[in-house]
């Protein structure tokens, strides 16, 4: 069996007021270790694109409909998640 990192995606959701002034970004409170604040996100399902997973996870975790603007980076340090090796695509 081939072993690869678990693929996940995270999103930086920017908030604006009614005058289009930037107000900040959205964080969630993690329910699992490591506890604390985090960017919303989650794992990509088999047969799902990373982009579709991002939109789905943002809706599930924040109830917000998002539009992807750009790719920020891919983070894949094997020690970044204490559970197992993940590769996270961040938009």
N, C-alpha and C positions, 0 to 999 in steps of 0.2 A: 504494500500500500504506500502511495506517495504521501509524504508529510510536508505540508506547507503552513505558513502562518495563517491565522484566522484573519479574514479581510473585514475591516470595519470602515465606517465613514462618520465624520463629525462635521458639524456645521457652525459657522459663525453667523448668527442671525443679528443683523443690525436693526435697531429700532429708531424710528423718527417720529417727531411730533407732527401735529396737523399742518405746520408751516415748513415741513421737510427739514427741520433742524435735527441733526444727529443727537440721540439721547443716550445711547449705550448699546451693549450687546446682551443677549439672553444666556443665562446659565441655568442649569438644573441642579437639584440636590440628588446626589447619587444614592441609590437604595442598597447597593452592594459595595463591598470593599474594593478599592479604598474609598471610604466615605468622604463627603465634602462636595464642593461645587465643581461642576464640569461643564464642558460644552455638550449640548445635546448630540446624540448620535447612537449608533448601534451597528450590529453585524449585518453584512450583506447576505441575503438568502441565495441559495443555489438557483440559478436561472434568472437572477435579477441583476440589472446593471448597477454600478456604484451610484450613478446619478439618481436612478429611481429609488434606491435604498435610502439615499439622503433625504429625498422629498418625503418618503414614507416615514422615516424615523423622526423627522422634524415635526410632522403632523401628529404622530403618536405621542411624542414627548412634550410638545409645547402647544398643541392644537392650532399651530400657525401653518398657513400655506406659504411655501417659500419658492423663490425663483433663484436658480443657481447663477451667480455672476461670474465667478472664476475659481479655478483651482488654486489653493494656497500652497499646499505641500503634501508630501507623503511621509509619514513617520513610521519607522519600522525597527527601532531599537528593540532587540529581543527582551530586554529587562523592563520595558515601559509598562507592561501589564503583569502583575504578580501571578495571575492565573495561568497564562500561557502566552506564547509569542503571537503578537498581532501586528498587522500592517494597517494603518489607518490613513485613509484618503480624506484630507480636510479641505472643505470648500468655504 
